[in-house]
Amino acid sequence: MTKIHFDQQVAARYDETSADKYRPEVLGPAVDFLAELAGKGAALEFGVGTGRVALPLSERGVRVSGIDISEPMLEQLRRKPGAEKIAATAGDFATTRVDGRFRLAYLVFNTITNLTTQDEQVACFQNAAAHLEPGGCFVIEVYVPQLRRVPPGERVRVFDAQPTHLGFEEYTDFVRQIHYSHHYWVSEGELRTFSAPFRYVWPAELDLMARLAGLTLRERWAGWNREPFTEDSDAHVSVWEKSAR
Ligand SMILES: C[S@@+](CC[C@H](N)C(=O)[O-])C[C@H]1O[C@@H](n2cnc3c(N)ncnc32)[C@H](O)[C@@H]1O
């Protein structure tokens, strides 16, 4: 059974600890990008969480549905103004089906890597494709694996070292592509921690998963502002399309 890392404690602090991702210059372009792709159609968010993206997208007039495995995260969403317009379902986005046909399915903030096996990630693409109408798109925002930054022979890479936050990746399985992300926050003399496993995945492997699900790569950018994607990009926003026929 999938372990729920976004439990009560994590959910209660999620918006605060993700404050960077709420900055208008970060969230605005993401919502613009997704609203443009949804057009007059409906959108489905996999891992909708507390509604960081779903709520502003819904405010733009897009009908938004969401799936999330964490009841505490959905509970945070339900408390917010505008949540009544989001059709939220509790379940695993690799397998859960919801009613409706969607112009857009999307999975942001690295959440594809929460699925820690290749089989689950493949199933996720198949589930996205099954919800899309012909010509509809599946969008993923995810980091590019940072193995080039792990020194030879080592398994740990620090990605954030500040007085109030230490974050590092611990590579535990180079074959199954698993690393743990460890976070330590200090605020008001209190220490909080979060550790969870992730399956890092290469853009080319995602393209193959898309192809298995009948989707074709349409666009790949380094970010929501459509920055060019290059071999040095550390993240990508990819759009796969379901054939219009
Ligand atoms: C990093 S948060 C992102 C939340 C939201 N999309 C955002 O951008 O703020 C990841 C979310 O995905 C959910 N999640 C992780 N694995 C899942 C799965 N297999 N099925 C459904 N939801 C999942 C978590 O519960 C959490 O709410």
The ligand as an SDF file (V2000), in Angstrom:
LIG
                    3D

 27 29  0  0  0  0  0  0  0  0999 V2000
    4.3020   18.1880   -3.2580 C   0  0  0  0  0  0  0  0  0  0  0  0
    2.5830   18.0320   -2.9190 S   0  0  0  0  0  0  0  0  0  0  0  0
    1.9270   18.9810   -4.2560 C   0  0  0  0  0  0  0  0  0  0  0  0
    0.5420   19.4970   -3.9670 C   0  0  0  0  0  0  0  0  0  0  0  0
    0.0150   20.4760   -5.0230 C   0  0  0  0  0  0  0  0  0  0  0  0
   -0.0490   19.8380   -6.3130 N   0  0  0  0  0  0  0  0  0  0  0  0
    0.9150   21.6840   -5.1180 C   0  0  0  0  0  0  0  0  0  0  0  0
    1.4990   21.8990   -6.1790 O   0  0  0  0  0  0  0  0  0  0  0  0
    1.0280   22.4150   -4.1280 O   0  0  0  0  0  0  0  0  0  0  0  0
    2.2530   16.3580   -3.4510 C   0  0  0  0  0  0  0  0  0  0  0  0
    0.8190   15.9260   -3.2530 C   0  0  0  0  0  0  0  0  0  0  0  0
    0.6210   14.7040   -3.9420 O   0  0  0  0  0  0  0  0  0  0  0  0
   -0.0860   13.8130   -3.1050 C   0  0  0  0  0  0  0  0  0  0  0  0
    0.2620   12.4400   -3.5160 N   0  0  0  0  0  0  0  0  0  0  0  0
    1.4730   11.8380   -3.4190 C   0  0  0  0  0  0  0  0  0  0  0  0
    1.4040   10.6030   -3.9300 N   0  0  0  0  0  0  0  0  0  0  0  0
    0.1260   10.4270   -4.3530 C   0  0  0  0  0  0  0  0  0  0  0  0
   -0.5570    9.3510   -4.9860 C   0  0  0  0  0  0  0  0  0  0  0  0
    0.0570    8.2080   -5.2970 N   0  0  0  0  0  0  0  0  0  0  0  0
   -1.8640    9.5270   -5.2950 N   0  0  0  0  0  0  0  0  0  0  0  0
   -2.5070   10.6870   -4.9910 C   0  0  0  0  0  0  0  0  0  0  0  0
   -1.9030   11.7300   -4.3850 N   0  0  0  0  0  0  0  0  0  0  0  0
   -0.5990   11.6000   -4.0870 C   0  0  0  0  0  0  0  0  0  0  0  0
    0.3240   14.1680   -1.7070 C   0  0  0  0  0  0  0  0  0  0  0  0
   -0.6150   13.7250   -0.7520 O   0  0  0  0  0  0  0  0  0  0  0  0
    0.4290   15.6840   -1.8010 C   0  0  0  0  0  0  0  0  0  0  0  0
   -0.7930   16.2980   -1.5210 O   0  0  0  0  0  0  0  0  0  0  0  0
  1  2  1  0
  2  3  1  0
  2 10  1  0
  3  4  1  0
  4  5  1  0
  5  6  1  0
  5  7  1  0
  7  8  2  0
  7  9  1  0
 10 11  1  0
 11 12  1  0
 11 26  1  0
 12 13  1  0
 13 14  1  0
 13 24  1  0
 14 15  1  0
 14 23  1  0
 15 16  2  0
 16 17  1  0
 17 18  1  0
 17 23  2  0
 18 19  1  0
 18 20  2  0
 20 21  1  0
 21 22  2  0
 22 23  1  0
 24 25  1  0
 24 26  1  0
 26 27  1  0
M  CHG  2   2   1   9  -1
M  END
$$$$
